[in-house]
Amino acid sequence: MKKVLFISITEIKDKSIITVNTDERILTSALLEVQELELEPLIGAAFYKTLENEIISASTISGYTISLENKEIINEFIKPYLIYGTLVYSVVPLHFKLNNKGLNKSTDSNLGSVDGKELESFKNYYREKFENYKRRLIEKFNCDENPETGTSITEDSTSSTLGIYIPDVKDYSAEFNSSRAYKTNYHRRY
């Protein structure tokens, strides 16, 4: 079965920071991954299939159009989500190339490559935008009356954090005092 794109690669390039000369194979692959791994579980397989069928019908049958409600959902919620999802999913494949000589960093004579920390910072910046569009999509489908949309609040895997992990602190004072007392013979043994 032919894979259906909910947004064109040209539209992704026009509405994001991705340049015109970016490899379309990588962008198409990233877009399909976002659609299948992120969007389909989010909106439900039945509604995903409905949108897919409407897009196929609109492109093959002259005069057929996507329903107004679904067109609004695609344009207002799904397309922005897919733009940033494609951007996040394509960063690593655009930066690294795997060929018969192994894994290579993509460089150009005029451009310097970024280190891992900068790459991760870039990805996190756009991942945050991607997660915000995901949250909007979840809120939209939580409020609708359509039985085909299978989105639940448990599908929200977004985590708005600052990236700081503070572990729980265990109080070691009793153990410290006990071990110290044995060394100085101040602690009575019973």
C-alpha positions in Angstrom: 0.0 0.0 0.0 1.2 3.5 -0.9 2.3 5.7 2.0 0.2 8.8 2.3 1.8 12.1 3.4 -0.5 14.4 5.4 1.7 17.4 4.4 4.0 17.9 1.5 7.8 18.2 1.8 7.6 21.6 0.0 5.2 22.9 2.6 7.5 21.7 5.5 10.4 23.5 3.9 8.3 26.7 3.4 7.0 26.7 7.0 10.2 25.8 8.9 13.9 26.5 9.0 14.7 23.6 6.7 16.4 24.9 3.5 15.2 24.2 0.0 18.3 22.1 -0.9 17.8 19.6 2.0 17.6 16.0 1.0 14.0 15.1 0.5 14.5 11.4 1.0 15.6 12.0 4.6 12.7 14.4 5.2 10.1 12.0 3.7 11.5 9.2 5.9 11.3 11.4 9.0 7.8 12.6 8.1 6.5 9.0 7.7 8.1 8.0 11.0 6.3 10.9 12.8 3.0 10.0 11.2 3.2 6.3 12.0 5.0 6.4 15.3 3.6 9.6 16.8 0.5 10.8 15.1 -1.4 7.5 14.5 -1.3 6.4 18.2 -2.2 9.9 19.2 -5.4 10.4 17.1 -6.4 6.7 16.9 -6.0 4.2 14.1 -9.6 4.5 12.9 -9.4 8.3 12.5 -5.9 8.1 11.0 -7.3 5.7 8.4 -10.2 8.0 7.7 -7.9 10.9 7.0 -5.6 8.8 4.9 -8.5 7.6 2.8 -9.9 11.1 2.3 -6.5 12.4 1.2 -6.1 9.5 -1.3 -9.6 10.1 -2.6 -9.0 13.8 -2.9 -5.9 13.3 -4.9 -7.2 10.6 -7.2 -10.9 11.4 -7.7 -11.4 14.8 -9.4 -14.0 16.9 -7.6 -13.6 15.1 -4.3 -12.5 17.1 -1.4 -11.7 16.5 2.2 -14.6 17.3 4.7 -14.4 20.8 6.1 -14.0 19.5 9.7 -11.1 17.2 8.8 -9.5 19.9 6.6 -9.6 22.2 9.6 -8.1 19.5 11.9 -5.3 18.8 9.3 -4.5 22.5 8.7 -4.7 23.8 12.2 -3.5 20.9 14.3 -1.9 18.1 12.4 0.3 20.0 9.9 2.1 22.2 12.5 2.6 19.0 14.6 4.1 17.2 11.6 6.3 20.1 10.6 8.1 20.2 14.0 8.0 16.4 14.3 9.8 16.1 10.9 12.3 18.6 12.0 13.1 16.8 15.2 13.2 13.4 13.6 15.4 14.5 10.7 18.2 16.3 12.7 20.3 13.2 13.4 20.0 11.7 9.9 20.9 15.0 8.3 23.9 15.4 10.6 25.3 11.9 10.3 25.6 9.7 7.2 25.9 5.9 7.4 27.6 4.3 4.4 30.0 1.5 3.6 32.8 3.3 5.4 30.8 3.5 8.6 29.2 6.4 10.4 30.4 9.8 9.2 29.7 13.3 10.3 28.2 15.5 7.5 30.5 18.5 6.9 31.0 20.9 4.1 34.1 22.9 3.2 32.3 26.2 4.0 30.5 24.9 7.1 31.8 23.6 10.4 30.0 20.8 12.1 28.5 21.1 15.6 29.5 19.0 18.5 27.1 16.7 20.3 26.1 19.2 23.0 25.1 21.8 20.4 23.2 19.2 18.4 21.3 18.1 21.5 20.5 21.7 22.3 19.2 22.3 18.8 17.0 19.1 19.0 15.7 20.0 22.4 14.6 23.5 21.2 12.5 22.0 18.4 11.4 19.0 20.5 9.8 21.5 22.9 7.8 23.1 20.0 6.9 19.6 18.8 5.6 18.6 22.2 3.6 21.8 22.5 1.8 21.0 19.2 1.3 17.5 20.5 -0.4 18.9 23.6 -2.7 21.1 21.4 -3.6 18.0 19.3 -4.4 16.0 22.5 -6.6 18.8 23.8 -8.5 19.1 20.5 -9.3 15.4 20.4 -10.2 15.2 24.1 -13.0 17.8 23.5 -14.4 16.3 20.3 -17.4 14.0 20.0 -16.0 11.8 17.3 -15.9 8.2 18.3 -13.2 7.4 15.8 -10.6 9.6 17.6 -9.0 7.4 20.2 -6.9 10.0 21.9 -6.7 9.8 25.7 -4.8 11.9 28.1 -2.6 8.9 28.8 -1.2 9.3 25.3 0.4 12.6 26.4 4.1 11.7 26.8 5.1 15.3 26.9 7.3 16.4 29.7 7.7 20.1 30.3 10.8 20.1 32.4 13.8 22.2 32.7 16.1 19.3 32.2 17.3 19.3 35.8 17.2 16.2 37.9 17.3 16.5 41.6 17.4 13.1 43.3 15.8 12.4 46.6 18.1 13.0 49.5 18.5 10.2 52.0 19.3 11.2 55.6 22.5 9.4 56.5 23.0 11.2 59.9 21.9 8.3 62.1 24.3 5.9 60.3 27.1 8.5 60.4 26.6 9.2 64.1 26.4 5.4 64.9 29.6 4.6 63.0 31.3 7.6 64.7 30.2 6.5 68.1 31.8 3.1 67.6 35.1 4.6 66.8 35.3 6.8 69.9 33.6 4.3 72.2 30.8 6.8 73.1 28.1 4.6 71.8 26.8 1.9 74.2 26.3 -1.5 72.9 23.4 -3.5 74.3 
